[in-house]
Amino acid sequence: MRFMYSKEHLVDFLPLSKFQQLRDLYICGGDFYDDKLLELVEIIGGQLSSLYLQFVDTIDIKAIVMLSVYCKRLTKLSFSNCGFIPVDNNHELGAPGSIVRLVLTDQSTIEIMQTFKYLEHLCINSTCDLQYTSLLLKNVPQLKSLDLGLGVEVNDYYLTQVARLIPNLEKLKIRASDRSDLTIQSVETMLSCCPDLCELTDLRSWSGVYPREIQQLIQLRNENGWILNLGKDNEKDTDEALRRAGLKEKFDRLRDQFGDMVMIP
């Protein structure tokens, strides 16, 4: 069911609780608490197999925890352009020990967190702090597909920390990252920790990955007979990625001539 919420037509989400056979729910709009979406999932969450939330506001750590409590049978969970509440952040991304702080922000609430035993597909295409991503990835042991949007700012260090949590991953998509510290190293990490990984797309839109490195990866794939889909070039490649990639190739040629005295900006 696809449902676009409007206060002009409904006071809250509770009328949807009458659909006793509902399995797939796509909600657009509303507030997780004010419009009683929490109460709705408490009533029908146990029967849902997929939940898509788009433009839903006031999603916090408690909301994620409550979804794990009430929606135990989910196989698909998606957040698109949702309003995640910022978490008090006092760490640097990628700093030693940061992954520990990422999951200990609200200990009393997190202790209630349940494992999504059947969740295979997770999409977070919303701007949110990494605490949310970490909390989810620590509780999805059967995850096969992970899709992270531009607003989820992961880097090499972060993926090194979480890759071991999702060993059954088959598909990974990290969209148009402008972070220079998300590099080909992350690809190597994911291939090492996730032996079933067979699809790794949008690499060409990462600012920290360059055309030469992708060609080398394709060559390795072909030589070793890996089943690995790296996608194709498309118009989604960001200007930043193209700019940096072009500079990188030029500086590589200069280094061949002049050695390590040539520095990449």
FINUVEX-380771 format. One record per residue: residue in three letters; x negated, y negated, z negated of N, C-alpha, C, O in turn. Coordinates in steps of 0.05 Angstrom, whole numbers, padded with zeros to 5 digits, always signed. Last residue first. Layout:
BEGIN
alaXYZXYZXYZXYZ...
This chain:
BEGIN
pro-00939-00353+00095-00925-00372+00077-00901-00359+00064-00887-00371+00048ile-00995-00312+00096-00967-00314+00105-00952-00333+00085-00954-00328+00061met-01062-00331+00113-01042-00325+00093-01014-00329+00105-01009-00347+00121val-01124-00310+00133-01099-00320+00143-01077-00312+00123-01074-00288+00118met-01165-00282+00111-01164-00310+00105-01139-00323+00115-01132-00345+00106asp-01166-00230+00128-01148-00236+00107-01148-00265+00099-01132-00273+00081gly-01179-00239+00201-01180-00225+00175-01161-00236+00154-01142-00251+00161phe-01176-00259+00252-01191-00274+00232-01192-00261+00204-01205-00272+00187gln-01149-00222+00285-01171-00237+00296-01189-00249+00274-01213-00249+00276asp-01109-00200+00254-01126-00182+00270-01151-00196+00280-01172-00184+00282arg-01085-00247+00237-01101-00231+00217-01119-00211+00232-01142-00206+00223leu-01057-00261+00282-01079-00278+00273-01097-00263+00254-01121-00267+00254arg-01019-00220+00284-01039-00223+00306-01063-00240+00298-01085-00234+00305asp-00991-00232+00237-01005-00206+00240-01026-00207+00262-01048-00196+00259phe-00969-00281+00249-00991-00280+00229-01005-00253+00230-01029-00252+00224lys-00930-00265+00286-00952-00283+00294-00975-00281+00275-00998-00281+00284glu-00898-00232+00254-00911-00221+00277-00935-00238+00286-00956-00228+00294lys-00879-00271+00217-00895-00248+00208-00910-00236+00231-00934-00230+00228leu-00849-00306+00248-00873-00315+00236-00891-00292+00228-00916-00293+00231gly-00806-00271+00261-00823-00283+00282-00849-00292+00271-00870-00288+00283ala-00785-00262+00210-00795-00240+00226-00814-00250+00248-00835-00238+00252arg-00768-00312+00194-00790-00300+00180-00802-00277+00196-00827-00273+00196arg-00727-00320+00233-00749-00339+00230-00773-00326+00217-00796-00328+00227leu-00693-00276+00223-00706-00279+00249-00730-00298+00248-00751-00292+00259ala-00676-00288+00171-00690-00263+00177-00705-00265+00203-00728-00256+00205glu-00651-00338+00179-00674-00336+00161-00690-00311+00167-00715-00311+00168asp-00609-00325+00211-00630-00342+00223-00655-00340+00206-00677-00341+00216thr-00590-00255+00205-00590-00283+00196-00613-00299+00209-00633-00287+00216asp-00553-00213+00247-00580-00219+00236-00581-00249+00229-00574-00266+00246lys-00505-00206+00271-00504-00212+00243-00531-00218+00231-00533-00227+00208glu-00509-00190+00323-00509-00219+00318-00508-00226+00289-00509-00250+00282asn-00554-00133+00322-00528-00146+00327-00530-00175+00319-00550-00184+00308asp-00586-00071+00333-00588-00100+00331-00561-00112+00337-00546-00103+00355lys-00558-00015+00296-00568-00028+00320-00570-00058+00316-00558-00069+00297gly-00574+00038+00248-00557+00018+00261-00570+00006+00285-00591+00016+00294leu-00602+00080+00231-00611+00054+00222-00595+00031+00235-00602+00008+00232asn-00590+00144+00209-00579+00123+00226-00587+00096+00215-00580+00089+00192leu-00625+00201+00207-00624+00175+00194-00615+00154+00213-00629+00147+00232ile-00651+00259+00201-00624+00249+00209-00619+00223+00194-00610+00223+00171trp-00718+00268+00222-00699+00259+00202-00672+00252+00214-00671+00242+00237gly-00761+00287+00251-00735+00299+00256-00715+00291+00234-00696+00306+00229asn-00810+00263+00248-00804+00283+00227-00776+00296+00230-00768+00313+00215glu-00810+00229+00292-00832+00249+00289-00825+00271+00270-00833+00294+00273asn-00766+00197+00282-00766+00214+00306-00787+00236+00303-00783+00259+00311arg-00781+00171+00235-00756+00187+00236-00757+00207+00259-00750+00230+00256leu-00827+00144+00252-00829+00165+00231-00804+00184+00232-00807+00208+00229gln-00803+00108+00288-00822+00128+00297-00826+00151+00278-00828+00174+00286ile-00771+00079+00253-00758+00095+00274-00777+00116+00285-00769+00138+00290leu-00812+00055+00223-00793+00073+00210-00779+00091+00230-00775+00115+00226gln-00835+00023+00262-00851+00044+00250-00833+00064+00236-00839+00088+00236gln-00792-00011+00272-00801+00006+00293-00818+00029+00282-00817+00052+00292ile-00790-00037+00222-00768-00021+00231-00776-00002+00253-00768+00022+00253glu-00839-00064+00224-00834-00044+00203-00811-00026+00210-00812-00002+00205arg-00830-00100+00266-00852-00081+00268-00848-00058+00248-00853-00035+00255pro-00788-00133+00246-00784-00115+00268-00805-00093+00271-00798-00070+00276tyr-00787-00133+00173-00795-00144+00199-00792-00124+00221-00793-00100+00216val-00755-00155+00114-00762-00132+00132-00766-00142+00160-00750-00158+00170gly-00738-00198+00085-00763-00186+00078-00771-00162+00094-00792-00149+00089ser-00687-00212+00104-00710-00230+00109-00737-00217+00104-00756-00225+00116trp-00646-00165+00136-00661-00171+00111-00685-00190+00118-00700-00184+00136ser-00624-00150+00183-00615-00176+00172-00628-00183+00146-00622-00204+00134arg-00642-00101+00194-00652-00122+00211-00643-00150+00201-00654-00170+00210leu-00612-00067+00160-00641-00073+00154-00651-00098+00169-00667-00113+00159asp-00561-00050+00169-00565-00079+00164-00594-00086+00156-00599-00108+00147thr-00562+00017+00141-00557-00003+00161-00560-00031+00151-00563-00036+00127leu-00573+00079+00137-00584+00056+00123-00583+00033+00143-00601+00029+00159glu-00555+00145+00128-00547+00120+00141-00556+00096+00125-00549+00094+00101cys-00571+00188+00099-00571+00191+00128-00562+00166+00143-00562+00166+00168leu-00594+00216+00041-00589+00190+00054-00592+00193+00084-00613+00201+00094asp-00606+00259+00011-00584+00262+00030-00578+00237+00046-00560+00236+00061pro-00646+00244-00025-00653+00262-00003-00632+00266+00018-00637+00274+00041cys-00662+00192-00056-00636+00201-00046-00641+00219-00021-00640+00209+00001cys-00714+00178-00068-00696+00185-00090-00669+00197-00081-00656+00210-00097ser-00737+00167-00017-00750+00185-00036-00731+00196-00057-00731+00219-00065leu-00704+00130+00006-00708+00155+00020-00720+00176+00001-00715+00200+00004met-00710+00088-00032-00684+00102-00029-00687+00129-00014-00673+00148-00021thr-00764+00075-00024-00754+00084-00050-00728+00099-00047-00725+00121-00059glu-00765+00058+00029-00781+00081+00021-00771+00093-00006-00771+00117-00009val-00732+00013+00024-00724+00035+00042-00739+00061+00034-00727+00082+00032ser-00763-00018-00010-00737-00008-00019-00727+00015-00002-00714+00034-00012gln-00805-00031+00024-00810-00014+00000-00784-00003-00011-00784+00020-00020ile-00787-00068+00059-00788-00040+00068-00794-00021+00046-00788+00003+00048thr-00755-00112+00010-00773-00105+00033-00770-00076+00041-00752-00062+00032leu-00739-00165-00022-00725-00141-00014-00738-00132+00012-00732-00143+00033asp-00764-00213-00029-00774-00190-00045-00756-00166-00042-00758-00147-00059ser-00738-00251-00001-00763-00242+00011-00774-00218-00004-00792-00204+00006arg-00669-00251+00009-00690-00248-00010-00715-00237+00003-00715-00216+00016asp-00625-00252+00040-00645-00273+00045-00668-00271+00026-00686-00289+00026ser-00590-00198+00069-00604-00209+00046-00625-00229+00054-00641-00225+00072ala-00546-00175+00100-00558-00201+00105-00572-00213+00081-00567-00236+00074arg-00521-00124+00057-00516-00143+00079-00533-00168+00077-00534-00181+00057ile-00537-00059+00053-00541-00084+00038-00541-00107+00059-00559-00108+00076lys-00513+00004+00051-00512-00020+00067-00516-00044+00049-00500-00048+00031leu-00522+00073+00055-00529+00048+00040-00528+00025+00060-00539+00026+00081lys-00500+00139+00046-00499+00115+00062-00504+00090+00045-00493+00087+00023glu-00510+00179+00008-00513+00185+00037-00514+00161+00054-00527+00160+00076leu-00530+00195-00057-00523+00175-00038-00529+00184-00009-00551+00194-00004asn-00543+00227-00100-00526+00239-00079-00519+00219-00057-00503+00226-00040pro-00570+00197-00138-00585+00215-00121-00569+00228-00099-00581+00238-00080ile-00567+00147-00170-00548+00154-00148-00561+00174-00129-00564+00167-00105leu-00606+00135-00205-00579+00138-00216-00560+00149-00195-00538+00159-00202arg-00652+00123-00178-00651+00150-00191-00623+00155-00202-00617+00178-00209ala-00643+00070-00163-00642+00091-00143-00639+00119-00155-00624+00135-00145val-00652+00031-00202-00625+00044-00200-00624+00067-00181-00604+00082-00182gln-00706+00015-00199-00695+00022-00225-00668+00038-00222-00663+00056-00238thr-00713+00001-00146-00730+00022-00157-00718+00033-00183-00720+00057-00189leu-00678-00041-00142-00670-00016-00129-00688+00007-00139-00679+00030-00140tyr-00708-00079-00171-00681-00070-00181-00674-00044-00168-00664-00026-00182tyr-00754-00086-00140-00756-00076-00168-00729-00065-00177-00728-00044-00190asp-00733-00106-00091-00747-00081-00092-00747-00069-00121-00742-00045-00125asn-00667-00134-00107-00694-00135-00096-00707-00108-00099-00695-00089-00108val-00600-00162-00099-00619-00141-00107-00646-00146-00095-00649-00160-00075glu-00551-00200-00107-00579-00205-00100-00599-00185-00112-00612-00189-00132val-00494-00202-00078-00506-00184-00098-00536-00184-00092-00546-00170-00073gly-00475-00232-00037-00474-00244-00063-00485-00226-00085-00486-00234-00109leu-00476-00201+00009-00496-00221+00006-00498-00233-00023-00519-00241-00032gly-00455-00134-00015-00453-00159+00001-00476-00178-00005-00493-00173-00023leu-00465-00066-00009-00469-00090-00025-00470-00114-00007-00484-00114+00013asp-00441-00003-00011-00441-00026+00006-00443-00051-00011-00424-00057-00027leu-00453+00065-00013-00456+00040-00028-00459+00017-00008-00476+00017+00009ser-00431+00131-00018-00432+00107-00001-00433+00082-00018-00416+00078-00035lys-00432+00169-00057-00443+00176-00031-00447+00152-00013-00463+00153+00005leu-00433+00186-00126-00431+00165-00105-00446+00173-00079-00468+00182-00080gln-00428+00217-00170-00423+00230-00144-00422+00210-00121-00412+00216-00100pro-00437+00185-00215-00457+00206-00209-00453+00219-00181-00471+00231-00170val-00429+00128-00236-00418+00140-00211-00436+00162-00201-00449+00159-00181asn-00451+00097-00276-00428+00114-00282-00414+00125-00257-00390+00130-00257lys-00490+00063-00262-00497+00081-00283-00474+00101-00288-00478+00121-00303leu-00464+00030-00226-00482+00050-00216-00490+00070-00237-00497+00093-00230leu-00435-00004-00262-00421+00014-00244-00440+00037-00235-00432+00060-00235leu-00476-00032-00287-00457-00017-00303-00442+00003-00286-00437+00026-00294ser-00502-00057-00243-00516-00037-00260-00496-00019-00275-00499+00005-00276thr-00463-00092-00225-00473-00071-00207-00486-00049-00224-00481-00025-00218tyr-00458-00125-00271-00435-00110-00260-00444-00087-00243-00434-00064-00246gln-00509-00147-00276-00498-00130-00298-00475-00113-00287-00472-00090-00295leu-00519-00180-00233-00527-00152-00231-00518-00135-00254-00519-00110-00251asp-00462-00223-00220-00488-00217-00233-00493-00187-00231-00475-00171-00228cys-00433-00235-00154-00432-00226-00182-00460-00221-00193-00478-00216-00178thr-00395-00247-00100-00417-00258-00115-00414-00250-00144-00394-00257-00157ser-00376-00187-00065-00369-00211-00080-00394-00221-00094-00413-00206-00099asn-00371-00134-00047-00376-00156-00028-00366-00182-00041-00350-00196-00029ile-00383-00074-00063-00383-00099-00078-00391-00121-00059-00415-00127-00055cys-00358-00010-00058-00364-00034-00043-00362-00058-00062-00342-00062-00074leu-00366+00059-00061-00366+00034-00076-00375+00011-00059-00396+00012-00046his-00345+00124-00059-00349+00100-00043-00346+00075-00060-00325+00071-00073glu-00336+00163-00096-00356+00169-00076-00363+00144-00059-00384+00143-00047leu-00315+00183-00159-00319+00160-00142-00342+00166-00122-00364+00172-00130tyr-00304+00220-00197-00297+00227-00170-00304+00205-00150-00299+00208-00126lys-00318+00200-00247-00328+00226-00239-00324+00232-00210-00339+00248-00198phe-00338+00147-00274-00321+00152-00251-00330+00178-00238-00346+00178-00220thr-00342+00150-00345-00354+00157-00319-00333+00159-00297-00312+00172-00302gln-00324+00092-00384-00322+00120-00377-00335+00125-00350-00339+00106-00334met-00339+00048-00438-00341+00055-00409-00340+00085-00404-00354+00100-00418ile-00342+00035-00489-00317+00047-00481-00319+00057-00452-00302+00073-00444glu-00390+00009-00494-00388+00035-00507-00362+00050-00499-00361+00075-00501ile-00381-00041-00472-00393-00020-00455-00391+00008-00467-00391+00027-00452thr-00362-00070-00517-00344-00063-00495-00355-00040-00478-00339-00022-00470ser-00408-00072-00548-00383-00062-00560-00363-00054-00538-00349-00034-00541gln-00447-00095-00514-00449-00068-00522-00423-00056-00533-00417-00033-00527asp-00457-00131-00466-00434-00131-00484-00431-00103-00494-00414-00087-00484thr-00509-00121-00444-00500-00148-00449-00477-00149-00469-00477-00165-00487leu-00537-00077-00428-00532-00080-00456-00520-00107-00464-00521-00114-00487val-00553-00075-00376-00531-00057-00384-00524-00059-00414-00507-00044-00424leu-00594-00111-00370-00571-00113-00352-00548-00096-00362-00525-00104-00356arg-00633-00096-00405-00615-00118-00413-00591-00120-00395-00570-00129-00404val-00655-00056-00374-00643-00049-00400-00624-00071-00408-00602-00066-00417ile-00675-00083-00330-00653-00064-00325-00640-00056-00352-00616-00051-00352ser-00718-00112-00351-00693-00126-00345-00670-00107-00341-00647-00114-00348gly-00767-00089-00360-00747-00085-00380-00720-00098-00374-00701-00095-00389pro-00801-00138-00323-00803-00113-00337-00782-00111-00359-00778-00130-00375ala-00759-00172-00275-00778-00173-00297-00779-00146-00311-00758-00133-00312gly-00720-00172-00236-00744-00157-00231-00765-00158-00253-00787-00146-00250leu-00698-00235-00252-00693-00211-00235-00719-00197-00229-00738-00210-00219glu-00707-00253-00319-00715-00257-00292-00708-00231-00276-00713-00209-00286his-00655-00266-00367-00677-00251-00357-00683-00258-00328-00666-00269-00314asn-00608-00282-00388-00632-00294-00399-00657-00278-00390-00677-00278-00404asn-00542-00295-00374-00567-00283-00363-00591-00297-00375-00594-00321-00372asp-00479-00279-00386-00501-00294-00398-00527-00281-00390-00533-00259-00399val-00444-00272-00325-00453-00260-00350-00477-00277-00360-00492-00287-00344pro-00388-00302-00293-00417-00300-00297-00423-00289-00325-00410-00295-00344ile-00334-00263-00270-00342-00282-00290-00373-00279-00294-00383-00257-00299phe-00317-00258-00202-00330-00246-00225-00339-00268-00244-00350-00288-00236gly-00268-00261-00160-00280-00280-00178-00291-00266-00203-00277-00263-00223cys-00281-00228-00096-00267-00231-00122-00282-00250-00140-00306-00256-00136asn-00295-00213-00044-00290-00241-00051-00275-00245-00077-00258-00263-00079ser-00277-00149-00059-00283-00167-00037-00275-00195-00044-00252-00201-00048phe-00291-00087-00083-00287-00114-00092-00295-00133-00069-00319-00132-00061ser-00267-00020-00085-00279-00042-00070-00271-00069-00082-00248-00073-00090leu-00272+00049-00090-00268+00025-00105-00282+00002-00090-00306+00004-00084lys-00251+00116-00084-00260+00092-00070-00253+00067-00087-00231+00065-00098thr-00233+00153-00118-00255+00162-00100-00266+00138-00085-00289+00139-00075leu-00206+00155-00183-00214+00139-00160-00236+00153-00144-00255+00163-00156arg-00187+00178-00229-00187+00194-00205-00196+00179-00180-00194+00190-00158lys-00185+00141-00271-00205+00163-00272-00207+00179-00246-00228+00192-00242cys-00169+00088-00289-00169+00097-00261-00190+00120-00258-00209+00117-00243tyr-00175+00073-00342-00148+00079-00332-00148+00091-00304-00128+00104-00296val-00230+00068-00351-00213+00082-00371-00187+00091-00358-00178+00114-00362ser-00249+00038-00310-00261+00065-00314-00244+00081-00333-00243+00106-00331leu-00221-00009-00318-00216+00007-00293-00227+00035-00297-00214+00054-00287met-00244-00025-00365-00216-00016-00366-00209-00001-00340-00193+00018-00341val-00295-00040-00347-00292-00019-00366-00264-00008-00366-00260+00017-00367ile-00281-00084-00314-00294-00060-00302-00291-00036-00321-00285-00014-00312ala-00260-00118-00353-00243-00109-00331-00255-00084-00318-00240-00065-00312lys-00305-00128-00385-00282-00114-00397-00264-00102-00375-00255-00080-00377ile-00336-00160-00351-00345-00133-00359-00322-00116-00369-00320-00092-00364asp-00285-00190-00307-00308-00191-00326-00317-00162-00333-00306-00143-00321ile-00251-00227-00263-00261-00200-00267-00286-00202-00284-00306-00215-00276thr-00220-00273-00246-00225-00267-00274-00232-00237-00278-00219-00223-00294asp-00183-00258-00185-00199-00274-00203-00201-00262-00230-00187-00244-00238val-00186-00229-00122-00175-00226-00149-00194-00240-00168-00218-00235-00168phe-00200-00224-00068-00193-00250-00079-00178-00248-00106-00160-00264-00112gln-00183-00156-00070-00193-00178-00054-00182-00204-00065-00158-00207-00070leu-00194-00090-00085-00187-00116-00097-00200-00138-00080-00224-00138-00076tyr-00172-00026-00076-00185-00048-00062-00176-00074-00074-00152-00081-00073leu-00176+00040-00094-00168+00013-00104-00185-00008-00090-00209-00008-00093ser-00154+00107-00089-00170+00085-00079-00158+00058-00088-00134+00055-00089ser-00123+00139-00121-00148+00151-00110-00166+00129-00098-00190+00133-00095leu-00081+00134-00178-00094+00121-00155-00119+00137-00147-00135+00146-00164gln-00059+00153-00224-00050+00165-00199-00065+00155-00175-00061+00165-00153gly-00080+00122-00266-00086+00151-00265-00077+00165-00240-00088+00187-00234gly-00057+00071-00260-00085+00076-00253-00092+00105-00250-00108+00113-00233ile-00007+00057-00276-00008+00073-00252-00037+00081-00244-00041+00095-00225ile-00015+00030-00327+00009+00047-00322+00005+00066-00299+00011+00090-00301glu-00062+00003-00324-00057+00020-00348-00034+00039-00342-00035+00062-00352val-00055-00027-00280-00072-00004-00277-00070+00014-00302-00075+00038-00300leu-00018-00065-00303-00010-00048-00280-00028-00023-00279-00018-00001-00276glu-00048-00091-00341-00025-00075-00350-00016-00056-00328-00008-00034-00333leu-00084-00117-00306-00094-00098-00326-00072-00080-00335-00075-00055-00337leu-00051-00152-00280-00062-00130-00264-00074-00108-00283-00072-00085-00277lys-00026-00197-00302-00021-00170-00312-00029-00148-00294-00016-00127-00292asp-00041-00248-00290-00020-00236-00274-00015-00207-00279-00002-00193-00264asp-00083-00257-00326-00059-00274-00327-00035-00262-00312-00012-00265-00320tyr-00122-00216-00310-00109-00217-00336-00083-00232-00336-00062-00222-00344phe-00135-00221-00256-00135-00195-00268-00120-00194-00294-00107-00174-00301asp-00094-00258-00212-00114-00259-00234-00112-00233-00250-00090-00224-00256gly-00086-00263-00139-00078-00259-00167-00101-00260-00187-00125-00263-00179gly-00107-00227-00079-00098-00250-00095-00091-00242-00123-00091-00219-00131cys-00089-00166-00055-00102-00190-00047-00090-00213-00063-00066-00219-00062ile-00099-00096-00062-00087-00121-00073-00103-00145-00064-00128-00145-00066tyr-00082-00034-00044-00099-00057-00034-00085-00082-00044-00063-00089-00035leu-00082+00032-00064-00072+00005-00070-00092-00016-00061-00115-00016-00070asp-00061+00097-00056-00080+00077-00046-00068+00049-00050-00046+00043-00040arg-00018+00121-00083-00045+00132-00085-00066+00112-00077-00088+00110-00090leu+00047+00123-00110+00026+00107-00099-00002+00119-00104-00009+00126-00126gln+00090+00146-00131+00074+00163-00113+00051+00148-00100+00038+00158-00082gln+00116+00108-00161+00105+00130-00175+00087+00148-00158+00071+00163-00168phe+00126+00046-00164+00118+00064-00142+00102+00087-00154+00078+00086-00156lys+00132+00013-00207+00155+00030-00200+00148+00050-00178+00163+00070-00173ser+00091-00021-00212+00090+00003-00228+00112+00023-00222+00111+00046-00230leu+00101-00068-00186+00088-00047-00171+00087-00020-00186+00082+00001-00174pro+00120-00103-00226+00139-00089-00209+00127-00067-00192+00141-00048-00184leu+00070-00125-00248+00084-00102-00260+00105-00089-00243+00109-00064-00246phe+00044-00171-00231+00040-00146-00216+00057-00123-00225+00059-00102-00212asp+00088-00228-00237+00063-00213-00243+00063-00188-00226+00080-00184-00209val+00128-00256-00212+00116-00268-00235+00089-00255-00241+00070-00268-00249leu+00133-00264-00141+00133-00247-00165+00118-00260-00188+00099-00275-00184his+00136-00308-00107+00154-00285-00102+00155-00266-00126+00176-00254-00131glu+00101-00346-00123+00127-00355-00113+00147-00332-00110+00171-00337-00109lys+00055-00321-00135+00072-00327-00157+00100-00337-00148+00119-00336-00164ser+00034-00269-00095+00041-00297-00095+00061-00301-00118+00081-00287-00120tyr-00009-00219-00066+00005-00230-00090+00010-00260-00086-00007-00275-00077met-00001-00172-00020-00011-00199-00023+00005-00213-00044+00029-00218-00041phe-00015-00105-00014+00002-00124-00028-00013-00151-00031-00034-00152-00043arg-00011-00044+00018-00024-00070+00018-00005-00090+00006+00018-00093+00014met-00017+00024+00000+00000+00000+00000-00017-00025+00000-00036-00027-00016
